[in-house]
Amino acid sequence: MKKVKIGQIGVCHEHASGKINALRGMPDVFEVVGIVDDRNSTSAKFAGSDLKPYEGLKWLTEEELFDVPGLQAVTVETPNADLVPTALRCMERGLAMHMDKPGGEDLKLFGRLRKGCEERKLPFQMGYMFRNNPAIQFSQRIVREGWLGEVFEIQASMSHNYGGDAYQKYLGAFKGGIMFNLGCHLIDFIVPMLGRPERIVPFLKSAPGCPDAIKNNCMTIMEYPHATVTLRACSVEVAPERRLRICGTQGTIDLCPVERFDGKPLQMRLSLLQGNAEYAAGTHTVDFGVKRDRYADQLFELAKTVNGEMANPYGYEHDYLVQEILLAASGYTTWRR
């Protein structure tokens, strides 16, 4: 594969250090030309104080990065409120990009960005962290192939217990709180399974002891003709477990945790009423092996799209629908079918 010349704008997104570590771990795929420091941004942020992942890399202004000869792509890792405006500037420069989540609080602005990339045929990749999770990909496949029959319920949780008071204050900067910040990851993989919901009802609460303005204890219900989807996210859960459960008329999936990088294999419980060519009727443990990195496979796909070796598996329509659902699920808009 031809190396992709890439730079990163931002160190203040929660995933910024993970992205640069993944890029630096693939020296045969990416040439990292430099980093743009965004720590002077006044937007709400919860990262950027640890610069160790960037040691040895060249620090550039945004204009200096744009002027690097042969620059092909950018990872946009600024604070949430700066993501879309920064990505629009990259789009105007004709750069492929990986933009982290979520897609901002303005649907029209995100639509302009996403449609503009589509019209310019620029590779554009949203940083939803479960896209290359093998268990999530397996779940989507077997729902699509009908192993579970007709799906009538999905339960998905993104709860955690990190960051202390500083993280709660950070969430308070967003009207949609933790549902806006983290629920997007869940919506991204549910949309390919069930499509556009009929109704979306958010319940945005503060956890006990927290100010009402800090929406850190949230649930959203997405309603379909014969199914309900429950999204949960809380930032003060004791012994949190991120979980996915999918129930259908012919089977059930139970995945907990949703991902792991502790050297142990990621496993799912799969129960089927009827067997197929891969699994007999009954309950099985599906083993997806050990993964060491959350981002590398997705960024490798970005390189392949830049080099013309594959098409982007997620188009404008998907990304726009996810953002449209997210804003309703986190209380910014009222859902219209």
N, C-alpha and C positions, 0 to 999 in steps of 0.2 A: 504493500500500500504506500502511496505517495504521502509523505508527511504533510500535515495540515499546519500552517502557520497561524497561531492563535494567541490572543491576549485576553486578560481578564479585567473587566471594569468592576471594581468594588471588592472590599474585604469585609463589609458590614452586614451582609446577609447571613442568616444562621447556617446556610449551607456553603458559604464561600470557601472556607478552609477545606471542606471535603472535596469540593470541585477541583481546587488547585492541587490537592494531593493526588487525586485521580489522574489529572492531566500529566503531572510530573511522573507518575508511575507508568506512563505509556510513552517513553521517549522515542519508540519506533513509529508512533502514530502521530504525535503532536510535537511541534516546536513552539514552546512557550516563549513569546518575545518580550513580555513584560506585564506589569500590573499597574492599574490606576488606583490610587489611594482616594477613598471617598469618606474618610473619617471626619471630614469637616462638614458633612451633610447634617442638616438640622432635622431630618426625618427621624421618626422613631426607629431605634435599632437595638439589637440585643447581641451584637457580635462586633468584632473588629479590634479588640484590645490585644489579641494574641497574633503577633506577626511572624512567629516562628515558621509556619508553613510556607512563607514567602521568602525565606532567607536565600540569598544567592540569585534572586530574580531582579530584573531591572525595573525600577519605579519610573513611570511615565505619567505625563498629563494625558487627558483624554485625546487632545489634539495630536500629541506626539505619538500616541498609539495608532490613531487613525492614519498617520503619515508614514508608518512603518512600511517599507517597500514589500509588496507581496502578501500583506496581511489578508487572510481569508475568512477568519471567524473570530467571534468574541463570546466569552461567557459573561453574562450580565448578572452580577452578584452584589448589587447595591441594596440598601434598605428597601422594604416593600414599596413605599410610596414613590421611590425613584426608579423602579424597574422599568415601567412602560415608557416614561419620557426618555430614559437612557437608551432603551431598545429602539425607539423611533429614530434617534440620531444614528444608531448603527444601521438601521434600515436605509436611511437616506445616503449612507456611505456604501451601500451595496454589500454589506457584510452578512454572512451566515451567522447564526447565533443560537446559543443556548441561553434562555432567559429563565431565571428562577421564578418560583411561585410566590404569592398568587398574582393574577394578572391585573392588579390594581382595583380601585374602587369606582372606576368610571368605565362602564361597558362600551360606550361609543369610542373612547380613546383606545381601549384594547382592540376593538373591532377594526379600527383604522390601522393599527399596527399589524394585526394578523392578516388582514386582507391585503395590505400593502406588500407584505412579504410574499404572499401567494401570487400576487400579480407580477412581482419582480422575479419570481421563481427563486427566492432566497431560502435556503434551508433554515427552518425555524423550529426549535425544540423547546418545549416547556419543561421545567425542572420538576416534574411530578415523580417522586422518588420510588414509586412502586411499578413503573412502566416495565422495567426489566426484571422484576421479581418473578422467579420461575413459578412460585405457587400461585401468584395472581394471574400469570399468563395461563397456567393450567386451568384455573377456575373459569376464566373467560372462555377458554376453548370448550370445556365440557358443558358449560351453560349453552353456548352456541350450538353444540352438537346434540343437545337434548338429553344428556345422561341423567340430569336431575329432573327431567320432565318439565312442567311449567313452574317456573320460579314464583313463589308467593310471598317470600320474606327474605330480606337481607338485613343483617345487623352488623354494623361496623363501628369500631372504636379507635380513636387516636389519642386516648388519654395518656398523661404522663405526670411526673412529679419532680421537675427540675427547675432551676432558675430562681427559686425563692421569691422574695418580694420584688426584686428587680424585674423578673419575668412578668409578674402580675401587672406591674406598672406599664410595662411594654405593651401588653395586650390591651390595656386601657386606651391606647392611642387609636384603636380600630373600633369602629361602631360594631362590627361583627365579631370582635374578640377572637377567641380561639377557633371558632367555627370558620371564620374567614382565613385565619392563618394556617390551620391544619386540615380542616374538613375538605379542602380542595383536593388533597391527595386521594381521599376516598371517592369523591364524585368522579374523578378522572377515570377510575377503573370500573365504576358502576355503570356509567353512561354506555360503554360498548355492550354491556349485558342487557340493559333494559331500555335504553334510549331516553326520550323526553318524557318527564313525568307529567301527570295530569294536575297535580297539586303539590305545593311545597309549603310546609308550616314550620317555621323556626321557633324554638324556645330558648331564648338567650338569657341566661341567668348568671348571677355572681355566686361564687362559692361562699359558704358561711364565713363571716369575718372579713370579707372583702367589700370594698365600696361598690355600690350598685353600677357604677359606670364601667367596672371591669368585668366584662363578659367572659369569664373563665370556666363556666360550667354550662355547657350548651348541648342541646339536642335538636335535631331537625328530622322531620318526617317527610319523606317523598312518597307520594301516592301514585300508583299505577292501576290499570283496570282491575287486576286480580292480585296485586302485590303491594306490600309496603316496605319501604327502606327506612331504617332507623340509623342515623348518624349520631355518634356521641363523642364528645371531647371535653375533658376537664384537666386542668393543669395542677391540681392539688390532690390527685388520687393516690392513696396509700397502696403500695405494691401494685402499680398499674400494669395491665396486660392489654396490649393492642391486639384486637381480635376481629376476625371475619367469620361470619356464619351465614351460609346460603342454604335455604330450604326450598325444595321443590316437590312436586307430586311424586317423583320417582327417586329422590335421594337428597342427601344433606352433605354439606361441606362444613368442617369446623377447623379453622386455622388460627392457632394461638401459640406463640406470637406470630405476627404477620411477617416479621423478618427477624433475622438474628445474625450477628457477626462475632459470636463468642467461641468459635471453633466447633460448635455443635451443629448437627444437621437441622435444617428447616424441615418440619414434618407437618402433614395435614391428615386429619381423620376424614375419610370418605366412606359414606354409607350409601349403598345402592339397592333398590328393590329388584332391579333386573340387571343381569350381567351384560357385558359387551366384549369386544375383541381384546380389550386390555385388562379388564377387571371383572371378576365374577360377582354375582349378587352377594351382599353381605357388607361387613365393615372392614376397611383396610387402612393401614398407615402408609401414606404416600411420602416417600423420602426424596427431598430435592437436593440433598447433599449440603456441603459446607460452602458458604460464600464469605469472602473477605472484604468486599467493597460494594457499596450501594450504588455508586455512580459510574464505574468504569464501563460497563456494558452499554449504558445509554450514550455516553460520550463517544464510544467507539462507533455507534450508529451515526452520530453526528458526523464523524470523520468520513464515514462511507457515503453519506448523503452529499457532503461537500465534494467528494471525489467522483460523484456520479455513479457509485457502485450499488446504490439502493435508493428507492423512493422513501420519502418520509412516511412512516406508517400512520401518522396522525395529521390529518389535514385541517384546513381552516374551520370547516364546519364543526368538527369535534371540539377543537380548542375553544371556539366561540360558545358552543352549547355548554361546555363545562363552566366557563366563566359566567354565563347567564344564570345557570343553576346555582353556582356558588353565591352570587350576589343576593339571590332570593333566599337561599338557605341560611345566610348570615345577616338577614334583616335589612339589606340596603334597598331592595326593591320588592314589589308585590308580584307574585308569579302570575303569569297569564299563559294559559294553555295555547 
